[in-house]
């Protein structure tokens, strides 16, 4: 159900962008880097946890970009149980300008996620590679700085540690 919903949303954004009149974007042909904070549910320990994210990409034109990123999920403890993990992804990004400051975007790619848990005499490590997808909005603060808010899905549903769904807020710098 979630896969079908995400595919429908991505197709809708892509179709709307193809139908709009093309304008020149000052970021076309330029790279960008960014930092962010992500919140993700961790049922193994104590609910919602924060993680740090770093990402970067290259804008091929007004609409299309390629992006890669890395998120580290903070260690979480409950009693003697500790969990941590990280995620990395590479994705195609499609952006659709709404006005001079706002744009919506969708990303689709592949994700590698590693989760670890340990307790007294117990060590667990799980890794998976799966589909990556994200939907977000960007607010251009000035010609170089932008604020990003996005929902991400990293691979398959997780049984231990950080779950597959996350919400993040980031700041990106275009050069």
C-alpha positions in Angstrom: 0.0 0.0 0.0 2.8 2.5 1.0 4.8 1.6 -2.2 1.7 2.2 -4.4 1.0 5.6 -2.7 4.6 6.7 -3.0 4.8 5.7 -6.7 1.6 7.6 -7.4 2.9 10.7 -5.6 6.2 10.5 -7.5 4.4 10.1 -10.8 2.1 13.0 -10.1 5.0 15.4 -9.2 6.9 14.3 -12.4 3.8 14.8 -14.6 3.1 18.2 -13.1 6.7 19.3 -13.7 6.7 18.1 -17.3 3.5 20.1 -18.0 4.8 23.4 -16.6 6.6 26.0 -18.8 10.3 25.8 -18.5 12.2 28.7 -16.9 15.9 29.3 -16.3 17.0 28.3 -12.8 20.1 29.9 -11.4 21.1 26.6 -9.7 21.1 24.6 -12.9 24.6 23.1 -13.6 25.6 23.7 -10.0 26.4 21.4 -7.0 25.1 21.6 -3.5 25.9 20.3 0.0 23.8 20.2 3.1 23.4 19.2 6.8 20.3 18.1 8.5 18.6 16.5 11.5 16.4 13.5 11.1 13.9 12.0 13.5 13.1 8.3 13.3 11.1 5.9 15.5 13.1 3.3 17.4 10.8 0.7 19.0 13.7 -1.3 20.4 14.5 1.3 23.0 12.5 4.4 23.7 10.5 5.7 20.8 11.6 8.7 18.6 15.3 9.4 18.2 17.3 12.0 16.3 20.1 11.5 13.7 22.5 13.7 11.8 22.5 13.8 8.0 24.9 15.0 5.4 24.1 15.2 1.7 25.2 16.6 -1.5 24.2 16.6 -5.2 24.5 18.1 -8.6 21.7 20.0 -10.5 21.7 19.0 -14.1 19.0 21.5 -15.0 16.0 23.2 -13.3 14.2 19.9 -12.6 16.7 17.1 -12.4 19.5 16.4 -10.0 21.5 13.5 -8.6 22.0 13.3 -4.8 23.8 11.1 -2.3 23.6 11.2 1.5 24.5 9.6 4.8 22.5 9.6 8.0 23.8 8.4 11.4 21.2 7.4 14.0 22.2 8.3 17.5 22.8 5.5 20.0 19.8 4.7 22.1 19.8 2.8 25.4 17.2 1.1 27.5 18.6 -0.7 30.5 21.5 -2.8 29.1 20.2 -2.8 25.5 21.9 -0.3 23.1 21.0 0.3 19.4 22.6 2.4 16.7 22.9 2.4 13.0 23.3 4.4 9.8 21.9 4.8 6.3 23.4 5.9 3.0 21.6 6.5 -0.3 22.0 7.6 -3.9 19.0 8.9 -5.8 17.7 10.8 -8.7 15.9 14.0 -7.6 13.1 15.7 -9.5 12.2 19.3 -8.4 9.2 21.4 -9.4 9.4 25.1 -8.7 6.2 26.5 -7.1 7.3 30.2 -7.0 10.6 32.0 -6.6 11.2 30.8 -3.1 9.4 27.4 -2.9 9.8 24.2 -4.8 8.6 20.6 -4.2 10.7 17.6 -4.9 10.7 13.8 -5.0 13.7 11.5 -4.9 14.0 7.8 -5.9 17.0 5.6 -5.6 18.7 2.9 -3.6 19.5 2.8 0.1 21.9 0.8 2.3 20.9 0.6 6.0 22.8 -1.0 8.9 21.3 -1.5 12.4 23.1 -2.8 15.4 21.8 -3.9 18.8 23.7 -5.2 21.8 22.9 -6.4 25.3 24.7 -8.5 27.9 26.1 -11.5 25.9 24.0 -10.6 22.8 25.1 -8.8 19.6 22.8 -8.3 16.6 23.6 -6.7 13.3 21.2 -6.4 10.4 21.9 -4.7 7.0 19.7 -4.4 3.9 19.8 -2.7 0.5 16.5 -1.5 -0.8 14.5 1.2 -2.5 14.9 4.8 -1.3 12.3 7.4 -1.7 11.6 10.9 -0.4 9.1 13.7 -0.8 10.0 17.2 0.3 9.7 21.0 0.0 12.6 23.5 -0.3 12.5 27.2 0.7 15.2 29.3 -0.9 16.5 31.7 1.8 18.9 33.5 -0.5 20.7 32.6 -3.8 22.9 30.1 -2.1 21.1 28.9 1.1 17.9 26.8 1.2 15.9 25.1 4.0 14.6 21.6 3.2 11.8 19.6 4.9 11.3 16.0 3.8 9.8 12.6 4.5 12.2 9.7 3.6 11.7 5.9 3.2 14.9 3.9 3.6 14.5 0.4 2.3 12.5 -2.3 4.0 10.6 -2.2 7.3 13.0 -2.8 10.1 12.5 -5.2 13.1 15.3 -3.8 15.3 16.5 -0.3 15.8 15.6 2.7 13.6 12.5 2.2 11.4 12.4 2.8 7.7 10.4 6.0 7.7 11.9 9.3 8.8 11.3 13.1 8.8 14.1 15.5 8.4 14.9 19.2 8.3 18.1 20.4 6.6 20.0 23.4 5.3 21.7 23.2 1.9 24.3 25.5 0.3 24.4 25.7 -3.5 27.7 26.8 -5.2 
